[in-house]
Amino acid sequence: MKLKYYLIAAALCAGMAGCDDKIETYETEGVTGAPVAIAASSVTSEALPGQIRLMWPAPAENAYEYLQIRYNDPLTKEEVCLIASNHATEMLIDDTRARFGDYTFAFQTFNVNGQGSTVTEVKAQSGPAPSTEVRTEVILSGDQLSTDCQEPTEGPVANLVNNNYNDFFHARWSSPQVPMPHYVQIDFKEEHQNFTLEWWDRIVGNRDGFPTKVELRVSQDAPEDTEDWDLVDTLEGIPASSGAHVTTDTYMLDTPFRYLRVNVLEATEGSKYFHMAELKFYDVEIYDPETAPLE
């Protein structure tokens, strides 16, 4: 006898509220007997970062045609309905939080006629959802930048923040050259604390002058001697070639600062100068889904 069968993806179909809109019908054979409920003791769970994995054994032949899992999502405050075929033995619940404690999942099996079994309730918990970095670019103007060794004939330091990757800043190469180190200094005119930095090397055919060893130093009052600034990091082994792109780590500092120096200690070919195409600074905030305010 041909019966109306609910086509369920062997993977998982997920969505909000009712499950009926996830079911596509066609004529085929199917299980018509009363569906066998899933025993709560047979369902296990695994707490993953921001997820819950639900697992259950493969059903006996003709036990049921498809399975619904419903739960109230405390994050969205909506009912979620998930559907799995009788071939599925697990389901991954995304975007969950450890902060909510127990999630209650209602398992119910169905035959091809839509007859449901008794509802089995299972509780499970999520692992903590991972934190993420939120970067916000701080738009800089040329008058916020200075240097201790500007080449007088080309490459003004303001070029570092003009969003033109084809021009460049150049430290002094003309006579008299001054030995390294040389720096670019930013006066933010306000306080910052947690940050990351990017720069792009100059696009040029020469091999000299690309920064290879760089100190990052910060200060509240910009003393003249760089050694009096607080050292954040010393970067070595960084990309150093035409058009190379450098992204620093994220630095979470204990105290705020107003000034930043990019202090270049060494450059390719042993140059007494360096050049750079573009420099960007980003404020960084850590978004923790487990502690963020709920709407």
C-alpha positions as CSV (number, residue, x, y, z in Angstrom):
1,M,0.0,0.0,0.0
2,K,1.3,3.5,-0.9
3,L,1.3,5.9,2.0
4,K,2.1,9.5,2.5
5,Y,5.8,9.7,3.7
6,Y,7.5,12.7,5.2
7,L,10.8,13.2,3.5
8,I,13.4,14.0,6.2
9,A,17.0,14.8,5.3
10,A,19.4,12.2,6.6
11,A,21.5,15.0,7.9
12,L,19.7,17.6,10.0
13,C,17.1,20.2,9.3
14,A,16.8,23.0,11.8
15,G,14.6,26.0,12.2
16,M,12.3,28.0,14.5
17,A,8.8,27.2,15.8
18,G,6.8,24.6,13.9
19,C,8.4,21.6,12.1
20,D,5.7,21.1,9.5
21,D,7.3,23.6,7.1
22,K,10.4,21.4,7.0
23,I,8.6,18.3,5.7
24,E,8.1,17.6,2.0
25,T,5.7,14.9,1.1
26,Y,5.7,12.2,-1.6
27,E,4.2,8.8,-2.2
28,T,6.2,5.8,-0.9
29,E,6.3,2.9,1.5
30,G,6.7,3.7,5.2
31,V,6.3,2.6,8.8
32,T,2.6,2.7,9.8
33,G,2.8,1.1,13.2
34,A,2.9,3.0,16.4
35,P,6.2,4.8,16.6
36,V,8.6,3.6,19.3
37,A,9.7,6.3,21.7
38,I,13.3,7.0,22.4
39,A,14.3,6.0,26.0
40,A,15.8,9.0,27.9
41,S,18.5,6.7,29.3
42,S,19.7,6.0,25.8
43,V,20.4,9.6,24.9
44,T,23.8,11.0,25.7
45,S,25.2,14.5,25.3
46,E,28.6,16.2,24.9
47,A,29.3,19.7,26.0
48,L,31.2,21.5,23.2
49,P,32.3,25.2,23.0
50,G,29.1,27.0,22.3
51,Q,27.4,23.8,21.2
52,I,25.6,20.6,22.5
53,R,26.0,17.3,20.8
54,L,23.0,15.0,21.4
55,M,23.5,11.3,20.6
56,W,21.2,8.3,20.6
57,P,21.4,4.7,19.3
58,A,20.2,3.7,15.8
59,P,16.6,2.6,16.0
60,A,15.4,-0.9,15.4
61,E,13.9,-1.5,11.9
62,N,10.4,0.0,11.6
63,A,10.7,1.7,15.0
64,Y,9.8,5.1,13.5
65,E,10.1,7.2,10.4
66,Y,11.4,10.5,11.7
67,L,12.3,12.2,14.9
68,Q,11.5,15.7,16.3
69,I,13.6,17.4,18.9
70,R,12.2,20.6,20.5
71,Y,13.6,23.0,23.0
72,N,13.2,26.5,24.2
73,D,16.3,28.5,23.4
74,P,17.0,30.8,26.4
75,L,19.1,33.1,24.2
76,T,16.5,33.9,21.6
77,K,13.5,33.1,23.8
78,E,12.0,31.1,21.0
79,E,11.0,27.4,20.6
80,V,13.3,25.5,18.2
81,C,12.2,22.4,16.3
82,L,14.7,20.1,14.8
83,I,14.0,17.1,12.6
84,A,16.1,14.0,11.8
85,S,15.5,10.9,9.8
86,N,15.5,7.4,11.3
87,H,19.0,7.1,9.9
88,A,20.4,9.9,12.1
89,T,22.0,9.1,15.5
90,E,23.1,12.5,16.6
91,M,22.3,16.2,16.3
92,L,24.5,19.2,16.9
93,I,22.8,22.1,18.7
94,D,24.6,25.4,17.7
95,D,24.9,28.7,19.5
96,T,24.4,27.5,23.0
97,R,25.7,28.9,26.3
98,A,27.1,27.3,29.5
99,R,25.6,30.3,31.4
100,F,22.1,28.9,30.9
101,G,22.8,25.6,32.7
102,D,20.4,22.7,31.7
103,Y,18.7,22.8,28.3
104,T,15.6,20.6,28.2
105,F,15.1,18.7,24.9
106,A,11.8,17.0,24.1
107,F,12.3,13.9,21.8
108,Q,9.3,12.6,19.9
109,T,9.2,10.0,17.1
110,F,6.6,9.8,14.4
111,N,5.4,7.3,11.8
112,V,4.4,8.2,8.2
113,N,0.9,9.1,9.3
114,G,2.2,11.7,11.7
115,Q,1.3,9.7,14.7
116,G,3.6,10.6,17.5
117,S,5.1,8.6,20.3
118,T,5.2,9.7,24.0
119,V,7.6,12.6,24.5
120,T,10.9,11.9,26.2
121,E,12.7,14.7,28.0
122,V,16.5,14.9,28.1
123,K,18.6,17.5,29.9
124,A,22.0,18.6,28.6
125,Q,24.5,21.4,29.1
126,S,26.6,23.4,26.7
127,G,30.3,24.1,27.0
128,P,31.3,27.8,27.3
129,A,30.8,29.7,24.1
130,P,34.2,31.0,22.9
131,S,35.2,34.6,23.2
132,T,35.9,36.7,20.1
133,E,38.0,39.7,19.4
134,V,36.2,42.8,18.1
135,R,38.6,45.1,16.2
136,T,37.8,48.8,15.5
137,E,40.1,50.8,13.3
138,V,41.3,54.1,14.8
139,I,41.3,56.5,11.9
140,L,44.6,58.5,12.1
141,S,45.5,61.7,10.4
142,G,48.9,62.8,9.2
143,D,49.4,65.4,11.9
144,Q,49.3,62.6,14.5
145,L,52.4,61.0,13.1
146,S,56.0,62.1,13.6
147,T,59.4,60.5,13.1
148,D,63.0,61.1,14.3
149,C,64.5,60.5,10.8
150,Q,62.4,61.8,7.9
151,E,64.0,61.7,4.4
152,P,63.8,65.3,3.3
153,T,63.4,64.5,-0.4
154,E,60.5,62.0,-0.4
155,G,58.2,59.8,1.5
156,P,56.6,62.1,4.2
157,V,55.5,60.2,7.3
158,A,51.8,61.3,6.7
159,N,51.8,58.9,3.8
160,L,51.5,56.0,6.3
161,V,47.8,56.9,7.0
162,N,46.5,58.1,3.6
163,N,45.1,54.7,2.5
164,N,47.3,54.7,-0.5
165,Y,49.4,51.5,-0.6
166,N,51.4,52.7,-3.6
167,D,53.1,55.6,-1.9
168,F,55.3,55.3,1.2
169,F,57.1,56.7,4.2
170,H,60.9,56.8,3.9
171,A,63.4,57.3,6.8
172,R,66.5,59.3,5.8
173,W,68.6,57.6,3.2
174,S,70.4,60.8,2.0
175,S,73.6,62.0,3.5
176,P,74.2,62.3,6.4
177,Q,72.6,58.9,7.2
178,V,71.9,58.2,10.9
179,P,72.4,54.7,12.3
180,M,69.3,52.7,13.3
181,P,67.1,52.5,15.2
182,H,64.5,55.0,13.8
183,Y,60.9,55.3,14.8
184,V,57.4,56.4,13.7
185,Q,55.4,57.9,16.6
186,I,51.7,58.2,16.9
187,D,50.0,60.7,19.2
188,F,46.4,59.5,19.6
189,K,45.4,62.6,21.6
190,E,43.4,60.2,23.7
191,E,43.9,57.0,25.7
192,H,44.0,53.5,24.3
193,Q,44.8,50.2,26.0
194,N,44.1,47.0,24.1
195,F,45.3,47.0,20.5
196,T,46.7,45.3,17.4
197,L,48.7,46.9,14.6
198,E,49.1,46.2,10.9
199,W,51.5,47.6,8.3
200,W,52.3,47.0,4.7
201,D,55.8,47.2,3.2
202,R,56.5,49.5,0.4
203,I,56.0,48.1,-3.1
204,V,59.4,48.5,-4.7
205,G,62.0,46.4,-6.6
206,N,64.8,47.1,-4.2
207,R,65.6,44.6,-1.4
208,D,66.9,47.2,1.1
209,G,65.0,49.0,3.9
210,F,62.2,46.6,4.8
211,P,61.8,46.4,8.6
212,T,63.0,43.1,10.0
213,K,63.2,43.8,13.8
214,V,60.7,46.2,15.4
215,E,59.9,47.3,18.9
216,L,56.5,48.4,19.9
217,R,56.6,50.9,22.8
218,V,53.9,53.0,24.5
219,S,53.8,56.0,26.8
220,Q,51.5,58.4,28.5
221,D,53.9,61.4,28.2
222,A,56.2,60.7,25.3
223,P,59.7,61.0,26.9
224,E,62.4,61.9,24.4
225,D,64.5,58.7,25.0
226,T,62.8,55.7,23.5
227,E,64.3,53.5,26.2
228,D,62.1,55.3,28.7
229,W,59.0,54.1,26.9
230,D,57.2,50.9,28.0
231,L,58.2,48.0,25.8
232,V,55.1,46.1,24.6
233,D,56.8,43.6,22.2
234,T,59.8,43.0,20.0
235,L,59.0,41.6,16.6
236,E,61.4,39.4,14.7
237,G,61.1,37.0,11.8
238,I,58.4,39.2,10.3
239,P,57.6,39.3,6.5
240,A,60.0,41.8,4.9
241,S,59.7,42.2,1.2
242,S,57.9,44.3,-1.4
243,G,54.2,44.6,-0.5
244,A,54.5,42.3,2.6
245,H,51.8,42.5,5.2
246,V,52.5,42.3,8.9
247,T,49.8,41.8,11.6
248,T,50.9,41.9,15.2
249,D,49.4,39.9,18.1
250,T,46.7,41.5,20.2
251,Y,48.1,43.3,23.2
252,M,46.0,43.6,26.3
253,L,47.8,46.1,28.5
254,D,47.4,46.8,32.2
255,T,47.4,50.5,31.8
256,P,46.3,52.9,29.1
257,F,48.6,55.0,26.9
258,R,48.5,58.0,24.6
259,Y,51.5,57.5,22.5
260,L,52.9,54.6,20.4
261,R,56.3,54.2,18.9
262,V,57.0,51.7,16.1
263,N,60.8,51.6,16.7
264,V,62.6,49.9,13.8
265,L,65.9,48.3,15.0
266,E,66.9,46.5,11.9
267,A,66.1,46.5,8.2
268,T,67.0,44.3,5.2
269,E,70.4,44.5,3.6
270,G,71.7,46.1,6.9
271,S,70.2,49.4,5.8
272,K,70.5,52.5,8.1
273,Y,66.9,53.5,7.1
274,F,63.6,51.8,6.6
275,H,60.5,52.5,4.5
276,M,56.8,51.4,4.9
277,A,53.7,51.9,2.8
278,E,50.8,52.0,5.2
279,L,50.2,51.7,9.0
280,K,46.9,50.9,10.8
281,F,46.0,50.7,14.5
282,Y,43.0,48.9,15.9
283,D,41.3,49.1,19.3
284,V,40.4,45.6,20.5
285,E,37.6,44.5,22.7
286,I,37.0,40.9,23.9
287,Y,33.4,39.8,23.4
288,D,32.5,37.0,25.8
289,P,29.1,35.5,25.1
290,E,29.0,34.0,28.5
291,T,29.1,37.3,30.3
292,A,27.7,39.8,27.7
293,P,24.5,41.5,28.7
294,L,21.4,39.7,27.4
295,E,18.8,41.8,25.5
